[in-house]
Amino acid sequence: MIKNIVYDLGNVLVTFDPHSFLNELIQSKEKEQKIYDFYFKSDKWILYDQGIYSTKDLKEMGIQMFPELRKEIEIVLDLWIEYVKPIPENIECLSFFSNYQQFIISDIPESNYLYLKTNYDFLNQVNGGIFSYQEKIVKPNKKMFTRLLEKYKIKAHECVFIDDKLENVQAAQSLGFYGIHLKHPLTLKKQLEEFLHEM
């Protein structure tokens, strides 16, 4: 019996599209691509999620590599968190499925977590969560999932985990979680309803 619904954040409950926010913040495709490649085609953003690098660290590394892009790098790293927004239809799931315990497991830097916590109330609607910047690890590391089980004293076979990345779903499934690979954010409610009905 499923007792717990466990959500990822990015592209499940909130938006996360680096190309989109870079495109809005930088009015040059060439500059946008340089910044995207530097931060997102390397392990820098992963280490940011882990709490190993701070926003200040990322700024300094980027400016050292691309001094001519100082202004753009500072704008991106100061403002990107404002482009991570709740997906209204999916936030409604927290109320719709309120007869289940609900949790979050997310790869997220501290700055983004604090921004979401300060500006929106949906994080107060869940029963708890595991966040990468606190744990110093990221999915698909299985410790992210075992930490949830240990902290909240819940059982893997009573949980369904939803993520937009298949490798994260598979990591959870290897520990006994049920899993839903969410390929499109707006199918969340439908997929969850169908899964729970089948159970």
C-alpha positions as CSV (number, residue, x, y, z in Angstrom):
1,M,0.0,0.0,0.0
2,I,1.3,3.4,-0.9
3,K,1.4,5.8,2.0
4,N,3.9,8.4,0.8
5,I,4.3,10.5,-2.3
6,V,7.9,11.8,-2.9
7,Y,8.4,14.5,-5.4
8,D,11.4,16.0,-7.1
9,L,11.3,19.8,-7.4
10,G,12.7,20.8,-10.8
11,N,10.3,20.1,-13.6
12,V,8.0,18.3,-11.2
13,L,6.7,20.9,-8.8
14,V,8.7,23.9,-10.1
15,T,10.1,25.1,-13.4
16,F,13.9,24.7,-14.1
17,D,15.0,25.5,-17.6
18,P,18.5,27.1,-17.8
19,H,18.2,27.8,-21.5
20,S,15.0,29.7,-20.9
21,F,16.3,31.9,-18.1
22,L,19.6,32.5,-19.8
23,N,17.8,33.5,-23.0
24,E,15.7,36.0,-21.0
25,L,18.6,37.4,-19.1
26,I,21.2,37.6,-21.8
27,Q,20.5,39.2,-25.2
28,S,23.2,37.4,-27.1
29,K,23.2,33.8,-28.2
30,E,26.9,33.6,-28.2
31,K,27.3,34.8,-24.6
32,E,24.4,32.7,-23.5
33,Q,26.0,29.5,-24.9
34,K,29.4,30.3,-23.3
35,I,27.7,30.7,-19.9
36,Y,25.5,27.6,-20.4
37,D,28.5,25.5,-21.3
38,F,30.7,26.7,-18.5
39,Y,28.1,26.1,-15.7
40,F,25.8,23.4,-17.0
41,K,28.1,21.2,-19.2
42,S,30.5,20.7,-16.3
43,D,30.1,19.6,-12.7
44,K,30.0,23.2,-11.4
45,W,26.2,23.4,-11.0
46,I,26.2,19.9,-9.5
47,L,28.7,21.1,-6.9
48,Y,26.5,24.2,-6.4
49,D,23.6,21.9,-5.7
50,Q,25.7,20.0,-3.2
51,G,26.6,23.1,-1.3
52,I,30.2,22.7,-2.1
53,Y,30.3,25.9,-4.2
54,S,28.5,29.1,-3.2
55,T,26.9,31.6,-5.6
56,K,30.0,33.8,-4.9
57,D,32.3,30.9,-5.9
58,L,30.4,30.4,-9.2
59,K,30.6,34.1,-10.0
60,E,34.4,34.2,-9.3
61,M,35.1,31.2,-11.5
62,G,33.0,32.5,-14.3
63,I,34.5,36.0,-14.3
64,Q,38.0,34.5,-14.1
65,M,37.3,32.5,-17.2
66,F,35.3,35.2,-19.0
67,P,36.2,38.6,-17.7
68,E,34.4,40.2,-20.6
69,L,31.2,38.6,-19.4
70,R,31.3,39.9,-15.8
71,K,28.1,41.8,-16.1
72,E,26.2,38.9,-17.7
73,I,27.5,36.4,-15.2
74,E,26.6,38.6,-12.2
75,I,23.1,39.1,-13.6
76,V,22.5,35.4,-14.2
77,L,23.7,34.3,-10.8
78,D,21.8,37.0,-9.0
79,L,18.5,36.5,-10.8
80,W,18.2,32.9,-11.9
81,I,16.4,31.8,-8.8
82,E,13.5,34.2,-9.7
83,Y,12.9,32.0,-12.8
84,V,12.4,28.9,-10.8
85,K,8.6,29.1,-10.2
86,P,5.9,26.8,-8.9
87,I,3.9,25.0,-11.6
88,P,0.4,25.8,-10.4
89,E,-1.3,22.7,-11.7
90,N,1.3,20.5,-9.9
91,I,1.2,22.5,-6.6
92,E,-2.5,21.7,-6.6
93,C,-1.5,18.0,-6.3
94,L,-0.3,18.7,-2.8
95,S,-3.8,19.5,-1.7
96,F,-5.5,16.9,-4.0
97,F,-3.4,14.0,-2.6
98,S,-3.3,15.3,1.0
99,N,-4.5,12.0,2.4
100,Y,-1.0,10.7,1.7
101,Q,2.2,11.9,3.4
102,Q,4.1,14.0,1.0
103,F,7.9,14.6,0.8
104,I,10.5,16.2,-1.4
105,I,13.9,14.9,-2.5
106,S,15.7,17.6,-4.5
107,D,19.0,18.6,-5.9
108,I,19.0,22.3,-5.0
109,P,21.4,25.0,-3.9
110,E,20.8,26.8,-0.7
111,S,20.0,30.1,-2.4
112,N,17.2,28.6,-4.4
113,Y,15.8,26.7,-1.5
114,L,15.7,29.8,0.7
115,Y,14.1,31.9,-2.2
116,L,11.3,29.3,-2.6
117,K,10.8,29.0,1.1
118,T,10.6,32.8,1.5
119,N,8.4,33.6,-1.5
120,Y,6.0,30.6,-1.7
121,D,4.2,28.5,0.8
122,F,4.1,25.1,-0.9
123,L,7.1,23.8,1.0
124,N,5.1,24.2,4.1
125,Q,2.4,21.8,2.7
126,V,4.7,18.8,2.6
127,N,5.7,16.6,5.5
128,G,9.4,17.0,5.0
129,G,12.3,16.7,2.5
130,I,15.8,15.9,1.7
131,F,17.8,18.6,0.0
132,S,21.2,18.2,-1.6
133,Y,22.8,21.4,-0.3
134,Q,22.2,20.1,3.2
135,E,23.3,16.5,2.6
136,K,26.3,17.4,0.4
137,I,25.3,14.7,-2.2
138,V,23.0,14.7,-5.2
139,K,20.7,12.2,-6.9
140,P,21.1,9.5,-8.2
141,N,23.2,8.8,-5.1
142,K,21.1,6.3,-3.2
143,K,21.9,8.0,0.1
144,M,19.5,10.8,-0.8
145,F,16.7,8.2,-0.7
146,T,17.9,6.2,2.3
147,R,18.3,9.5,4.2
148,L,14.6,10.2,3.6
149,L,13.6,6.7,4.9
150,E,15.7,7.1,8.0
151,K,14.8,10.6,8.8
152,Y,11.0,10.2,8.6
153,K,10.9,6.5,9.5
154,I,9.0,5.4,6.4
155,K,9.4,2.3,4.2
156,A,10.5,2.3,0.6
157,H,7.8,-0.1,-0.6
158,E,5.2,2.4,0.7
159,C,6.6,5.3,-1.3
160,V,6.2,6.4,-4.9
161,F,8.9,8.7,-6.2
162,I,8.4,11.1,-9.1
163,D,11.3,12.7,-11.0
164,D,11.9,14.0,-14.5
165,K,15.2,12.2,-14.8
166,L,15.0,8.4,-15.4
167,E,18.3,7.7,-13.6
168,N,16.9,9.1,-10.4
169,V,13.7,7.1,-10.7
170,Q,15.8,4.0,-11.3
171,A,18.0,4.7,-8.2
172,A,14.9,4.9,-6.1
173,Q,13.4,1.8,-7.6
174,S,16.6,-0.2,-6.8
175,L,15.9,0.5,-3.1
176,G,12.3,-0.6,-3.3
177,F,10.5,2.6,-4.1
178,Y,7.8,2.7,-6.8
179,G,8.7,5.2,-9.4
180,I,7.1,7.5,-12.0
181,H,9.3,9.0,-14.7
182,L,7.6,12.4,-15.4
183,K,8.5,13.2,-19.0
184,H,6.1,16.3,-19.1
185,P,5.4,18.3,-16.0
186,L,1.7,18.8,-16.7
187,T,1.0,15.1,-16.7
188,L,1.8,14.8,-13.0
189,K,-1.7,14.6,-11.6
190,K,-2.9,12.2,-14.3
191,Q,0.0,9.9,-13.9
192,L,-0.2,9.9,-10.1
193,E,-4.0,9.2,-10.2
194,E,-3.5,6.3,-12.6
195,F,-0.7,4.8,-10.6
196,L,-2.5,5.1,-7.3
197,H,-5.7,3.7,-8.9
198,E,-3.7,0.6,-10.1
199,M,-2.3,0.1,-6.7
